Amino acid sequence: MPEEEQLSATATANTNNGKNGKNGNGYTAADIQVLGGREAVRRRPGMYIGSTDQRGLHHLLYEIAYNSVDEAMAGCCTRIIVTIHNDNSVTVEDNGRGIPVEVHPTTKLSALETVMTVLHAGAKFGGKTYQVSGGLHGVGASVVNALSSWMRVQVRRDGKLFQQEYKQGVPKARVKDIGEAEGTGTTTSFLADETIFGDAKYDFKTISERLREMAYLNKGLEIVFKDEREDAERTYYFEGGISSFVHSLNRNRLVVHRQPIYVFKAAEVTQVEAAFQYNDGFAETIFSFANCINTADGGSHLTGFRTALTRVINDSARKNKLIKEDDPNVTGEDVREGLTAIISVKLPEPQFEGQTKGKLGNPEIKGIVESAVGDGLALYFEEHPDDLRRVVDKCLLAARAREAARKARELIVKKNSLFSATLPGKLADCSEKEPSLCELYLVEGESAGGSAKQGRNPRFQAILPMKGKILNVEKAASDKMLSHETIRDLITALGAGIDDDLDLARLRYHRVILMSDADVDGSHIRTLLLTFFFRHMAKLINAGHLYIAQPPLYRVKNAKQEHWAYSEKEKDEALQKFKGARGVEVQRYKGLGEMSAEQLWETTMNPATRTLLTVNVSDTIEADKTFSMLMGDEVPPRKAYIMAHAKNVQNLDV
């Protein structure tokens, strides 16, 4: 039905003291506001795209790009061009079939106008035009249109070029035939409405990574990404598909077997693809996708993959006598240590959780994936016995480390349950017991820890001094990690456990703040801590509990006044204010211990004056690559990174 008939209602109470209603409460039928579909989207955009910040802005681009990817998954598109223009507008062009333009039998509008203006209208519901698709809800293009200042869609079909333009989701005119055209396809241009998104700008790197994912997941699809603002261009085309994806993720790691294991199976209209490869590291790196949508929270397809992997490795190991008869099976945790994997399914009618599609819920997919991966992996191990032996050796090593780690965990749990006057790692706890009101500062060094203890507010601020550099968990097995005193103390202080045992309901502090010196060593310690949290407490990061304190870099002062500067720019601005004054001194603070307790409180710990940076992971795949490159065993990638970015370094202390 037309957009005007897509109704949603919101109620607002008035304050007329009952003058308009017999019941005297001032709430009558007249207070019910009826919003058309377009107005509902503009009034509550977060319900459709998640937010109106940069992430929501990116979602607009992705929704249009997904429509083109759906054409590729239908076998009707081989090239997509995405362009960000200087004015922050976006164009997505494909060589698909082109959106139909004839009159729709129900809406009596052109099919193009129906798709672009009517919520829940599209070709993806019946399963005839698109057997699989990412944009299932039918609100993508119409929502983007409603949230745009303007949009223009051009369609190439039947040798003609058709066009329609819109303003805030409303057509400016009917679909027009504007000339001849070669080939087929759709070109969509739009400018996000700044009254909704403010000054949010597209991030080239984030979008580039997402488009590269799409190319990996669609073997043989070429995606060109252009950014006129930065005069940058990337072209992605991967004949190897997700096997190339796994190879890319492992390029900074030493692999256990040379080529990724690849499994593909088509069951009627459902397709299952999996590619995986072991490396000598200890982190589990698995990314799952459904119809090219990154299911960050997993789902039934991921469960099926994990089940098959554990079962086949145990069965194949026992069949080949690689596990002794009396020894127990390796566990799922064992077989996933050092595993890099991509699992991708393409299916009709996927059941996603919400419009943001973070988790796949189709129960039947678990069995389909388990069967496909199980059969494919069993056949691979029969044909590659040497790879089987290498994988099983890796799993058995993980099993021994797991048993040692279990004993270390039990010790930590025992300590935690006996929390009393003996606190771990010189922890100075706070008196407040409500976790949402408490914060824990992880402070570099004994000296700074002493100043922080003196300067803090002991009611809600706890201090845990970090003695020296903690262990690099990227290169350490779980048992070695849990035997490291500082890490044990940190886990015990937080009280929530780690890895699969992490339970945020037990977290003792809802603000965990990293506070290190503003020098090279301080940056290194902060990176080591971030590596630990990313690899073993990712839920804590995702819940918004991890922060980075920002101590000042300079103090500019004379006999009458002082100013704290947190950047070079602020220092220069402060010097301008002191211009002409006598006795101006500039002090560079490299270490927290150089400040007194009062100064540390005022600049870095006082909630009224401090600056905290929230740690979040906007791109898990890119973060995984970065931590692997910076903290892993392979030196050449790290050396190349340092050489590439050396010229951009400022304030390097050597």
NUGUKE-430497 format. One record per residue (C-alpha): residue in one letter; x negated, y, z negated. Coordinates in steps of 0.05 Angstrom, whole numbers, plus 5000, padded with zeros to 4 digits. Example, Ala and Ser with C-alpha at 12.3 -4.5 7.8 and 13.67 -1.06 7.14 Angstrom:
a475449104844
s472749794857
END
This chain:
m500050005000
p497750725010
e493251034957
e498851484932
e502550864910
q496750584870
l498850844803
s495650854735
a498451204674
t495251574617
a498951864558
t497252524523
a500652754460
n502953474458
t503753914397
n510654214406
n512953964338
g518453544368
k521854094408
n522053664472
g524253004442
k529952754399
n525352324358
g521752944334
n514652674345
g513253084407
y511852474451
t516652364509
a516852084579
a514652774604
d507952664570
i506152074614
q501352294669
v501751874732
l495151874771
g494251634843
g488551154855
r483751694878
e485252144818
a484551554771
v477551424798
r475452154793
r478352214723
r475051574697
p469151424743
g465551014690
m470950474694
y468950344767
i461450474771
g459150414699
s456651124688
t455751804720
d448251854709
q442851634757
r444850904749
g451951064771
l449351484829
h445150894853
h451350454847
l454750874901
l449050724950
y448949994932
e456449914943
i455950165014
a449649765027
y452949134999
n458349195052
s452949165106
v449648575070
d456348215070
e456248275146
a449347955145
m451747385101
a457347285151
g452047205205
c454047845241
c448648345221
t441048315229
r438949035213
i440849555160
i437950255156
v438850645091
t436851385091
i436651895035
h436852595065
n433853235038
d440553475012
n441452844969
s446452555019
v445851825040
t446951455106
v447650695112
e447750415183
d448449695205
n449249305269
g455048885243
r461948805275
g464349505256
i470449635212
p476949535252
v480550175271
e487349915294
v493650055252
h494349635190
p501149285187
t502449445114
t499650145103
k501450385174
l494650735172
s488550535212
a484649955182
l478750425173
e482750935134
t485850375093
v479050095073
m476150775057
t482051065016
v486150494986
l483650134924
h483349374928
a484049385004
g478948995044
a477448365085
k474347985027
f480347694991
g483147165038
g476446835055
k477646855130
t473447445152
y468247385096
q467446685066
v462346985018
s461347704998
g458548144943
g463748694946
l469348244923
h473748744885
g475549154946
v474249814909
g467149944932
a467950384993
s474250734969
v471150884901
v464851174934
n469351594979
a473351854920
l466952044883
s463752404942
s464253134961
w464652895033
m464152245072
r463652095146
v464551405176
q462851225248
v464750555278
r462050255342
r467049755371
d469549545439
g464650025474
k467450635437
l465251075379
f470551225327
q469851725269
q473651945208
e471652475156
y473852555084
k473553065029
q473452784958
g476752154985
v482252505025
p482052435102
k481053095138
a484252815200
r486252155233
v481151685262
k478451975327
d475551665389
i469452115401
g466051765459
e462651145486
a457950715446
e453350115457
g453549515411
t457449465347
g456549685275
t458450185221
t454850825199
t457151125132
s454551795107
f456552115041
l454452634989
a455852454916
d460152984882
e455653414838
t461553604794
i461552874773
f454252674776
g451053344759
d443853404781
a442452654783
k437752464839
y436251814874
d429851464854
f425951194913
k422350644875
t428550364841
i432650344905
s426750064944
e426149484897
r433649334902
l433549354978
r427448904978
e431348404936
m436948404987
a431948255043
y428947685004
l435747384991
n437847415064
k432547065105
g431547415172
l435148065153
e431248705166
i432549285118
v429449965133
f429350475076
k427751205091
d427151785043
e426752455078
r425452815011
e418752455003
d417452305076
a417051565056
e419350945093
r419450205077
t421449615121
y423148945089
y423748295128
f422147615098
e422446995142
g420946575080
g426846845040
i426846694966
s420446274972
s417046914993
f420447244933
v417346744884
h410646804918
s411047564908
l412747494834
n406947024823
r401747394864
n398347654801
r398246974767
l394346324774
v399345804800
v399745074781
h401844824850
r400245194914
q407045284947
p413745444914
i418644854911
y424645024955
v431544714952
f437444874998
k444244545002
a450744745034
a457044435003
e462944635048
v463045405043
t458345434982
q450845504991
v445545374938
e438445614945
a432945544893
a425545684897
f420845584838
q413445534821
y409545434757
n403745884736
d398745834680
g402246364639
f407246274582
a413046724602
e419446464634
t421246884695
i427946684725
f432447134765
s439346914788
f443847184843
a450847064867
n452647314936
c446347754933
i448648074868
n443448044812
t446947684755
a442447954700
d446447584647
g446046914683
g452146474687
s454345784709
h449345754767
l443445884721
t445945364672
g446444844727
f439345004750
r436344944681
t439944284667
a437543974731
l430444204721
t429843894652
r433243244672
v429243114735
i422443284704
n423742794647
d426442254693
s420742324743
a415542354688
r418041704656
k418841364724
n411541514738
k409241354667
l406842074655
i410542084588
k409141514539
e415041064522
d415041254449
d414242004461
p420442454462
n422842804525
v420343504539
t425644024524
g428644574567
e424145074531
d418044654550
v419844594624
r421145344630
e414545584602
g410545894658
l416245804707
t417846324760
a424446174795
i429746484839
i436646164841
s441546434892
v448546194907
k453446434960
l460546244947
p467746454962
e471746794907
p466146884855
q468647044785
f464247614760
e464947934692
g467248634708
q465749094767
t458349124749
k457948364761
g452848184708
k454847444698
l457746904742
g463446514711
n465645994763
p465445334723
e465044894786
i458545214807
k454744904750
g455744204777
i454444404849
v447844734831
e445844174784
s446943654839
a443444064893
v437244234851
g436943534820
d437043174887
g432243654920
l427243664863
a427242904855
l425742824929
y420243344925
f416842994867
e417142324904
e413642644963
h408743054921
p406342624862
d400343074850
d404843674839
l409143254792
r403043084750
r400943814747
v407944044726
v408643494673
d401843654644
k403944384639
c410444174604
l406943704555
l402044254537
a408044714524
a411244164481
r405144114436
a404944874430
r412344874415
e411544394358
a405944814328
a410145434338
r416045104303
k411845004241
a409645734245
r416845964253
e419045554192
l413645914152
i416246584176
v423446394160
k421246164091
k417646824079
n423647214104
s428546844059
l424146983999
f423547734013
s421848053948
a416348503921
t411248173967
l412648504034
p409148294098
g403348674127
k403349254077
l410549424097
a413250024059
d420649884062
c426350384056
s431650394002
e437550414050
k440249714066
e445049874122
p441149694186
s444650214229
l441850754184
c434750474179
e428650564222
l421950224223
y415650584246
l410150124274
v404150564262
e397250484292
g391750444240
e391250444164
s389751194159
a395751404200
g399950894163
g397951224097
s399951914122
a406551644149
k408151314082
q406951974046
g410652404097
r416751964111
n423651994081
p423451344040
r431051304038
f431751074111
q424651044140
a420250424133
i412850404153
l408949804179
p401649974193
m398649574251
k391549384236
g387549374300
k390149154368
i395248604367
l394647964408
n396148014482
v402047544485
e401847524561
k395847064556
a397546684492
a401646064478
s407346114428
d403545754373
k397546214380
m402146824380
l405746604317
s399146464282
h397147194293
e398047554226
t400348224252
i405547914298
r408047464242
d408748064197
l412548444250
i417447874263
t418447784188
a419648524177
l424848574232
g428347944207
a431947774272
g427547204300
i424747174370
d426046854438
d432146384439
d432746464363
l433447224366
d439747454331
l440848204330
a446048124275
r440147984229
l436048584252
r434048994191
y432649654228
h436649924286
r431050404305
v424350074317
i419450634333
l412450544363
m407751084338
s400651074364
d394951554377
a395051994439
d388751684468
v386651084509
d386550604450
g393450854428
s396150734498
h393250034498
i396349864431
r403050134454
t402649704518
l400949084477
l407049204433
l411549334494
t409048684524
f410948304461
f417948614458
f419248514533
r417147784532
h419947564464
m425148074441
a428348324506
k435248334473
l432748854424
i430549304482
n437149204520
a441049384458
g437450054454
h433749924389
l426550064413
y423550764415
i416851104426
a414951684381
q411852304413
p406452614369
p403853294390
l397653354433
y395554054411
r396354564355
v395555284377
k394855764318
n391956384290
a392256694220
k399656874227
q403056314265
e402255624295
h405455244352
w405554494366
a404954294439
y407053614465
s404253704536
e399154104575
k404754544600
e407154704530
k400054864508
d399255354566
e405955674550
a403855744477
l397356074496
q401256584537
k405256764476
f398756854436
k395757274492
g392057874464
a392257604393
r385757504355
g382956864326
v387056384369
e384955664359
v386955054400
q386254374367
r386953734407
y390053154366
k387652484390
g389352094328
l395352084281
g390552054222
e388152764239
m394753044215
s396753124143
a402952774116
e406853424121
q404753554192
l406352844214
w413352904183
e414853564215
t412253394285
t413652654294
m418252374240
n423352914221
p429852734258
a431353474265
t424853654302
r421853014330
t422152744401
l423652004411
l423551644478
t428451064486
v425350444517
n429750134570
v428749664629
s432249914691
d428949394737
t427248734703
i423748454765
e419149044773
a417749044697
d415848314700
k410948444757
t407949044720
f406748674654
s403848084692
m399148534731
l396948964672
m396448424618
g395447764656
d389247364670
e388247564742
v383248144746
p383448344821
p390748604821
r389249014759
k382849284790
a386649474853
y391949834812
i386750234773
m383150434836
a389650644869
h391851084811
a385151334784
k385852014815
n392452134779
v389652024709
q389552624662
n386352714593
l382352074597
d378151984535
v371751604548
END
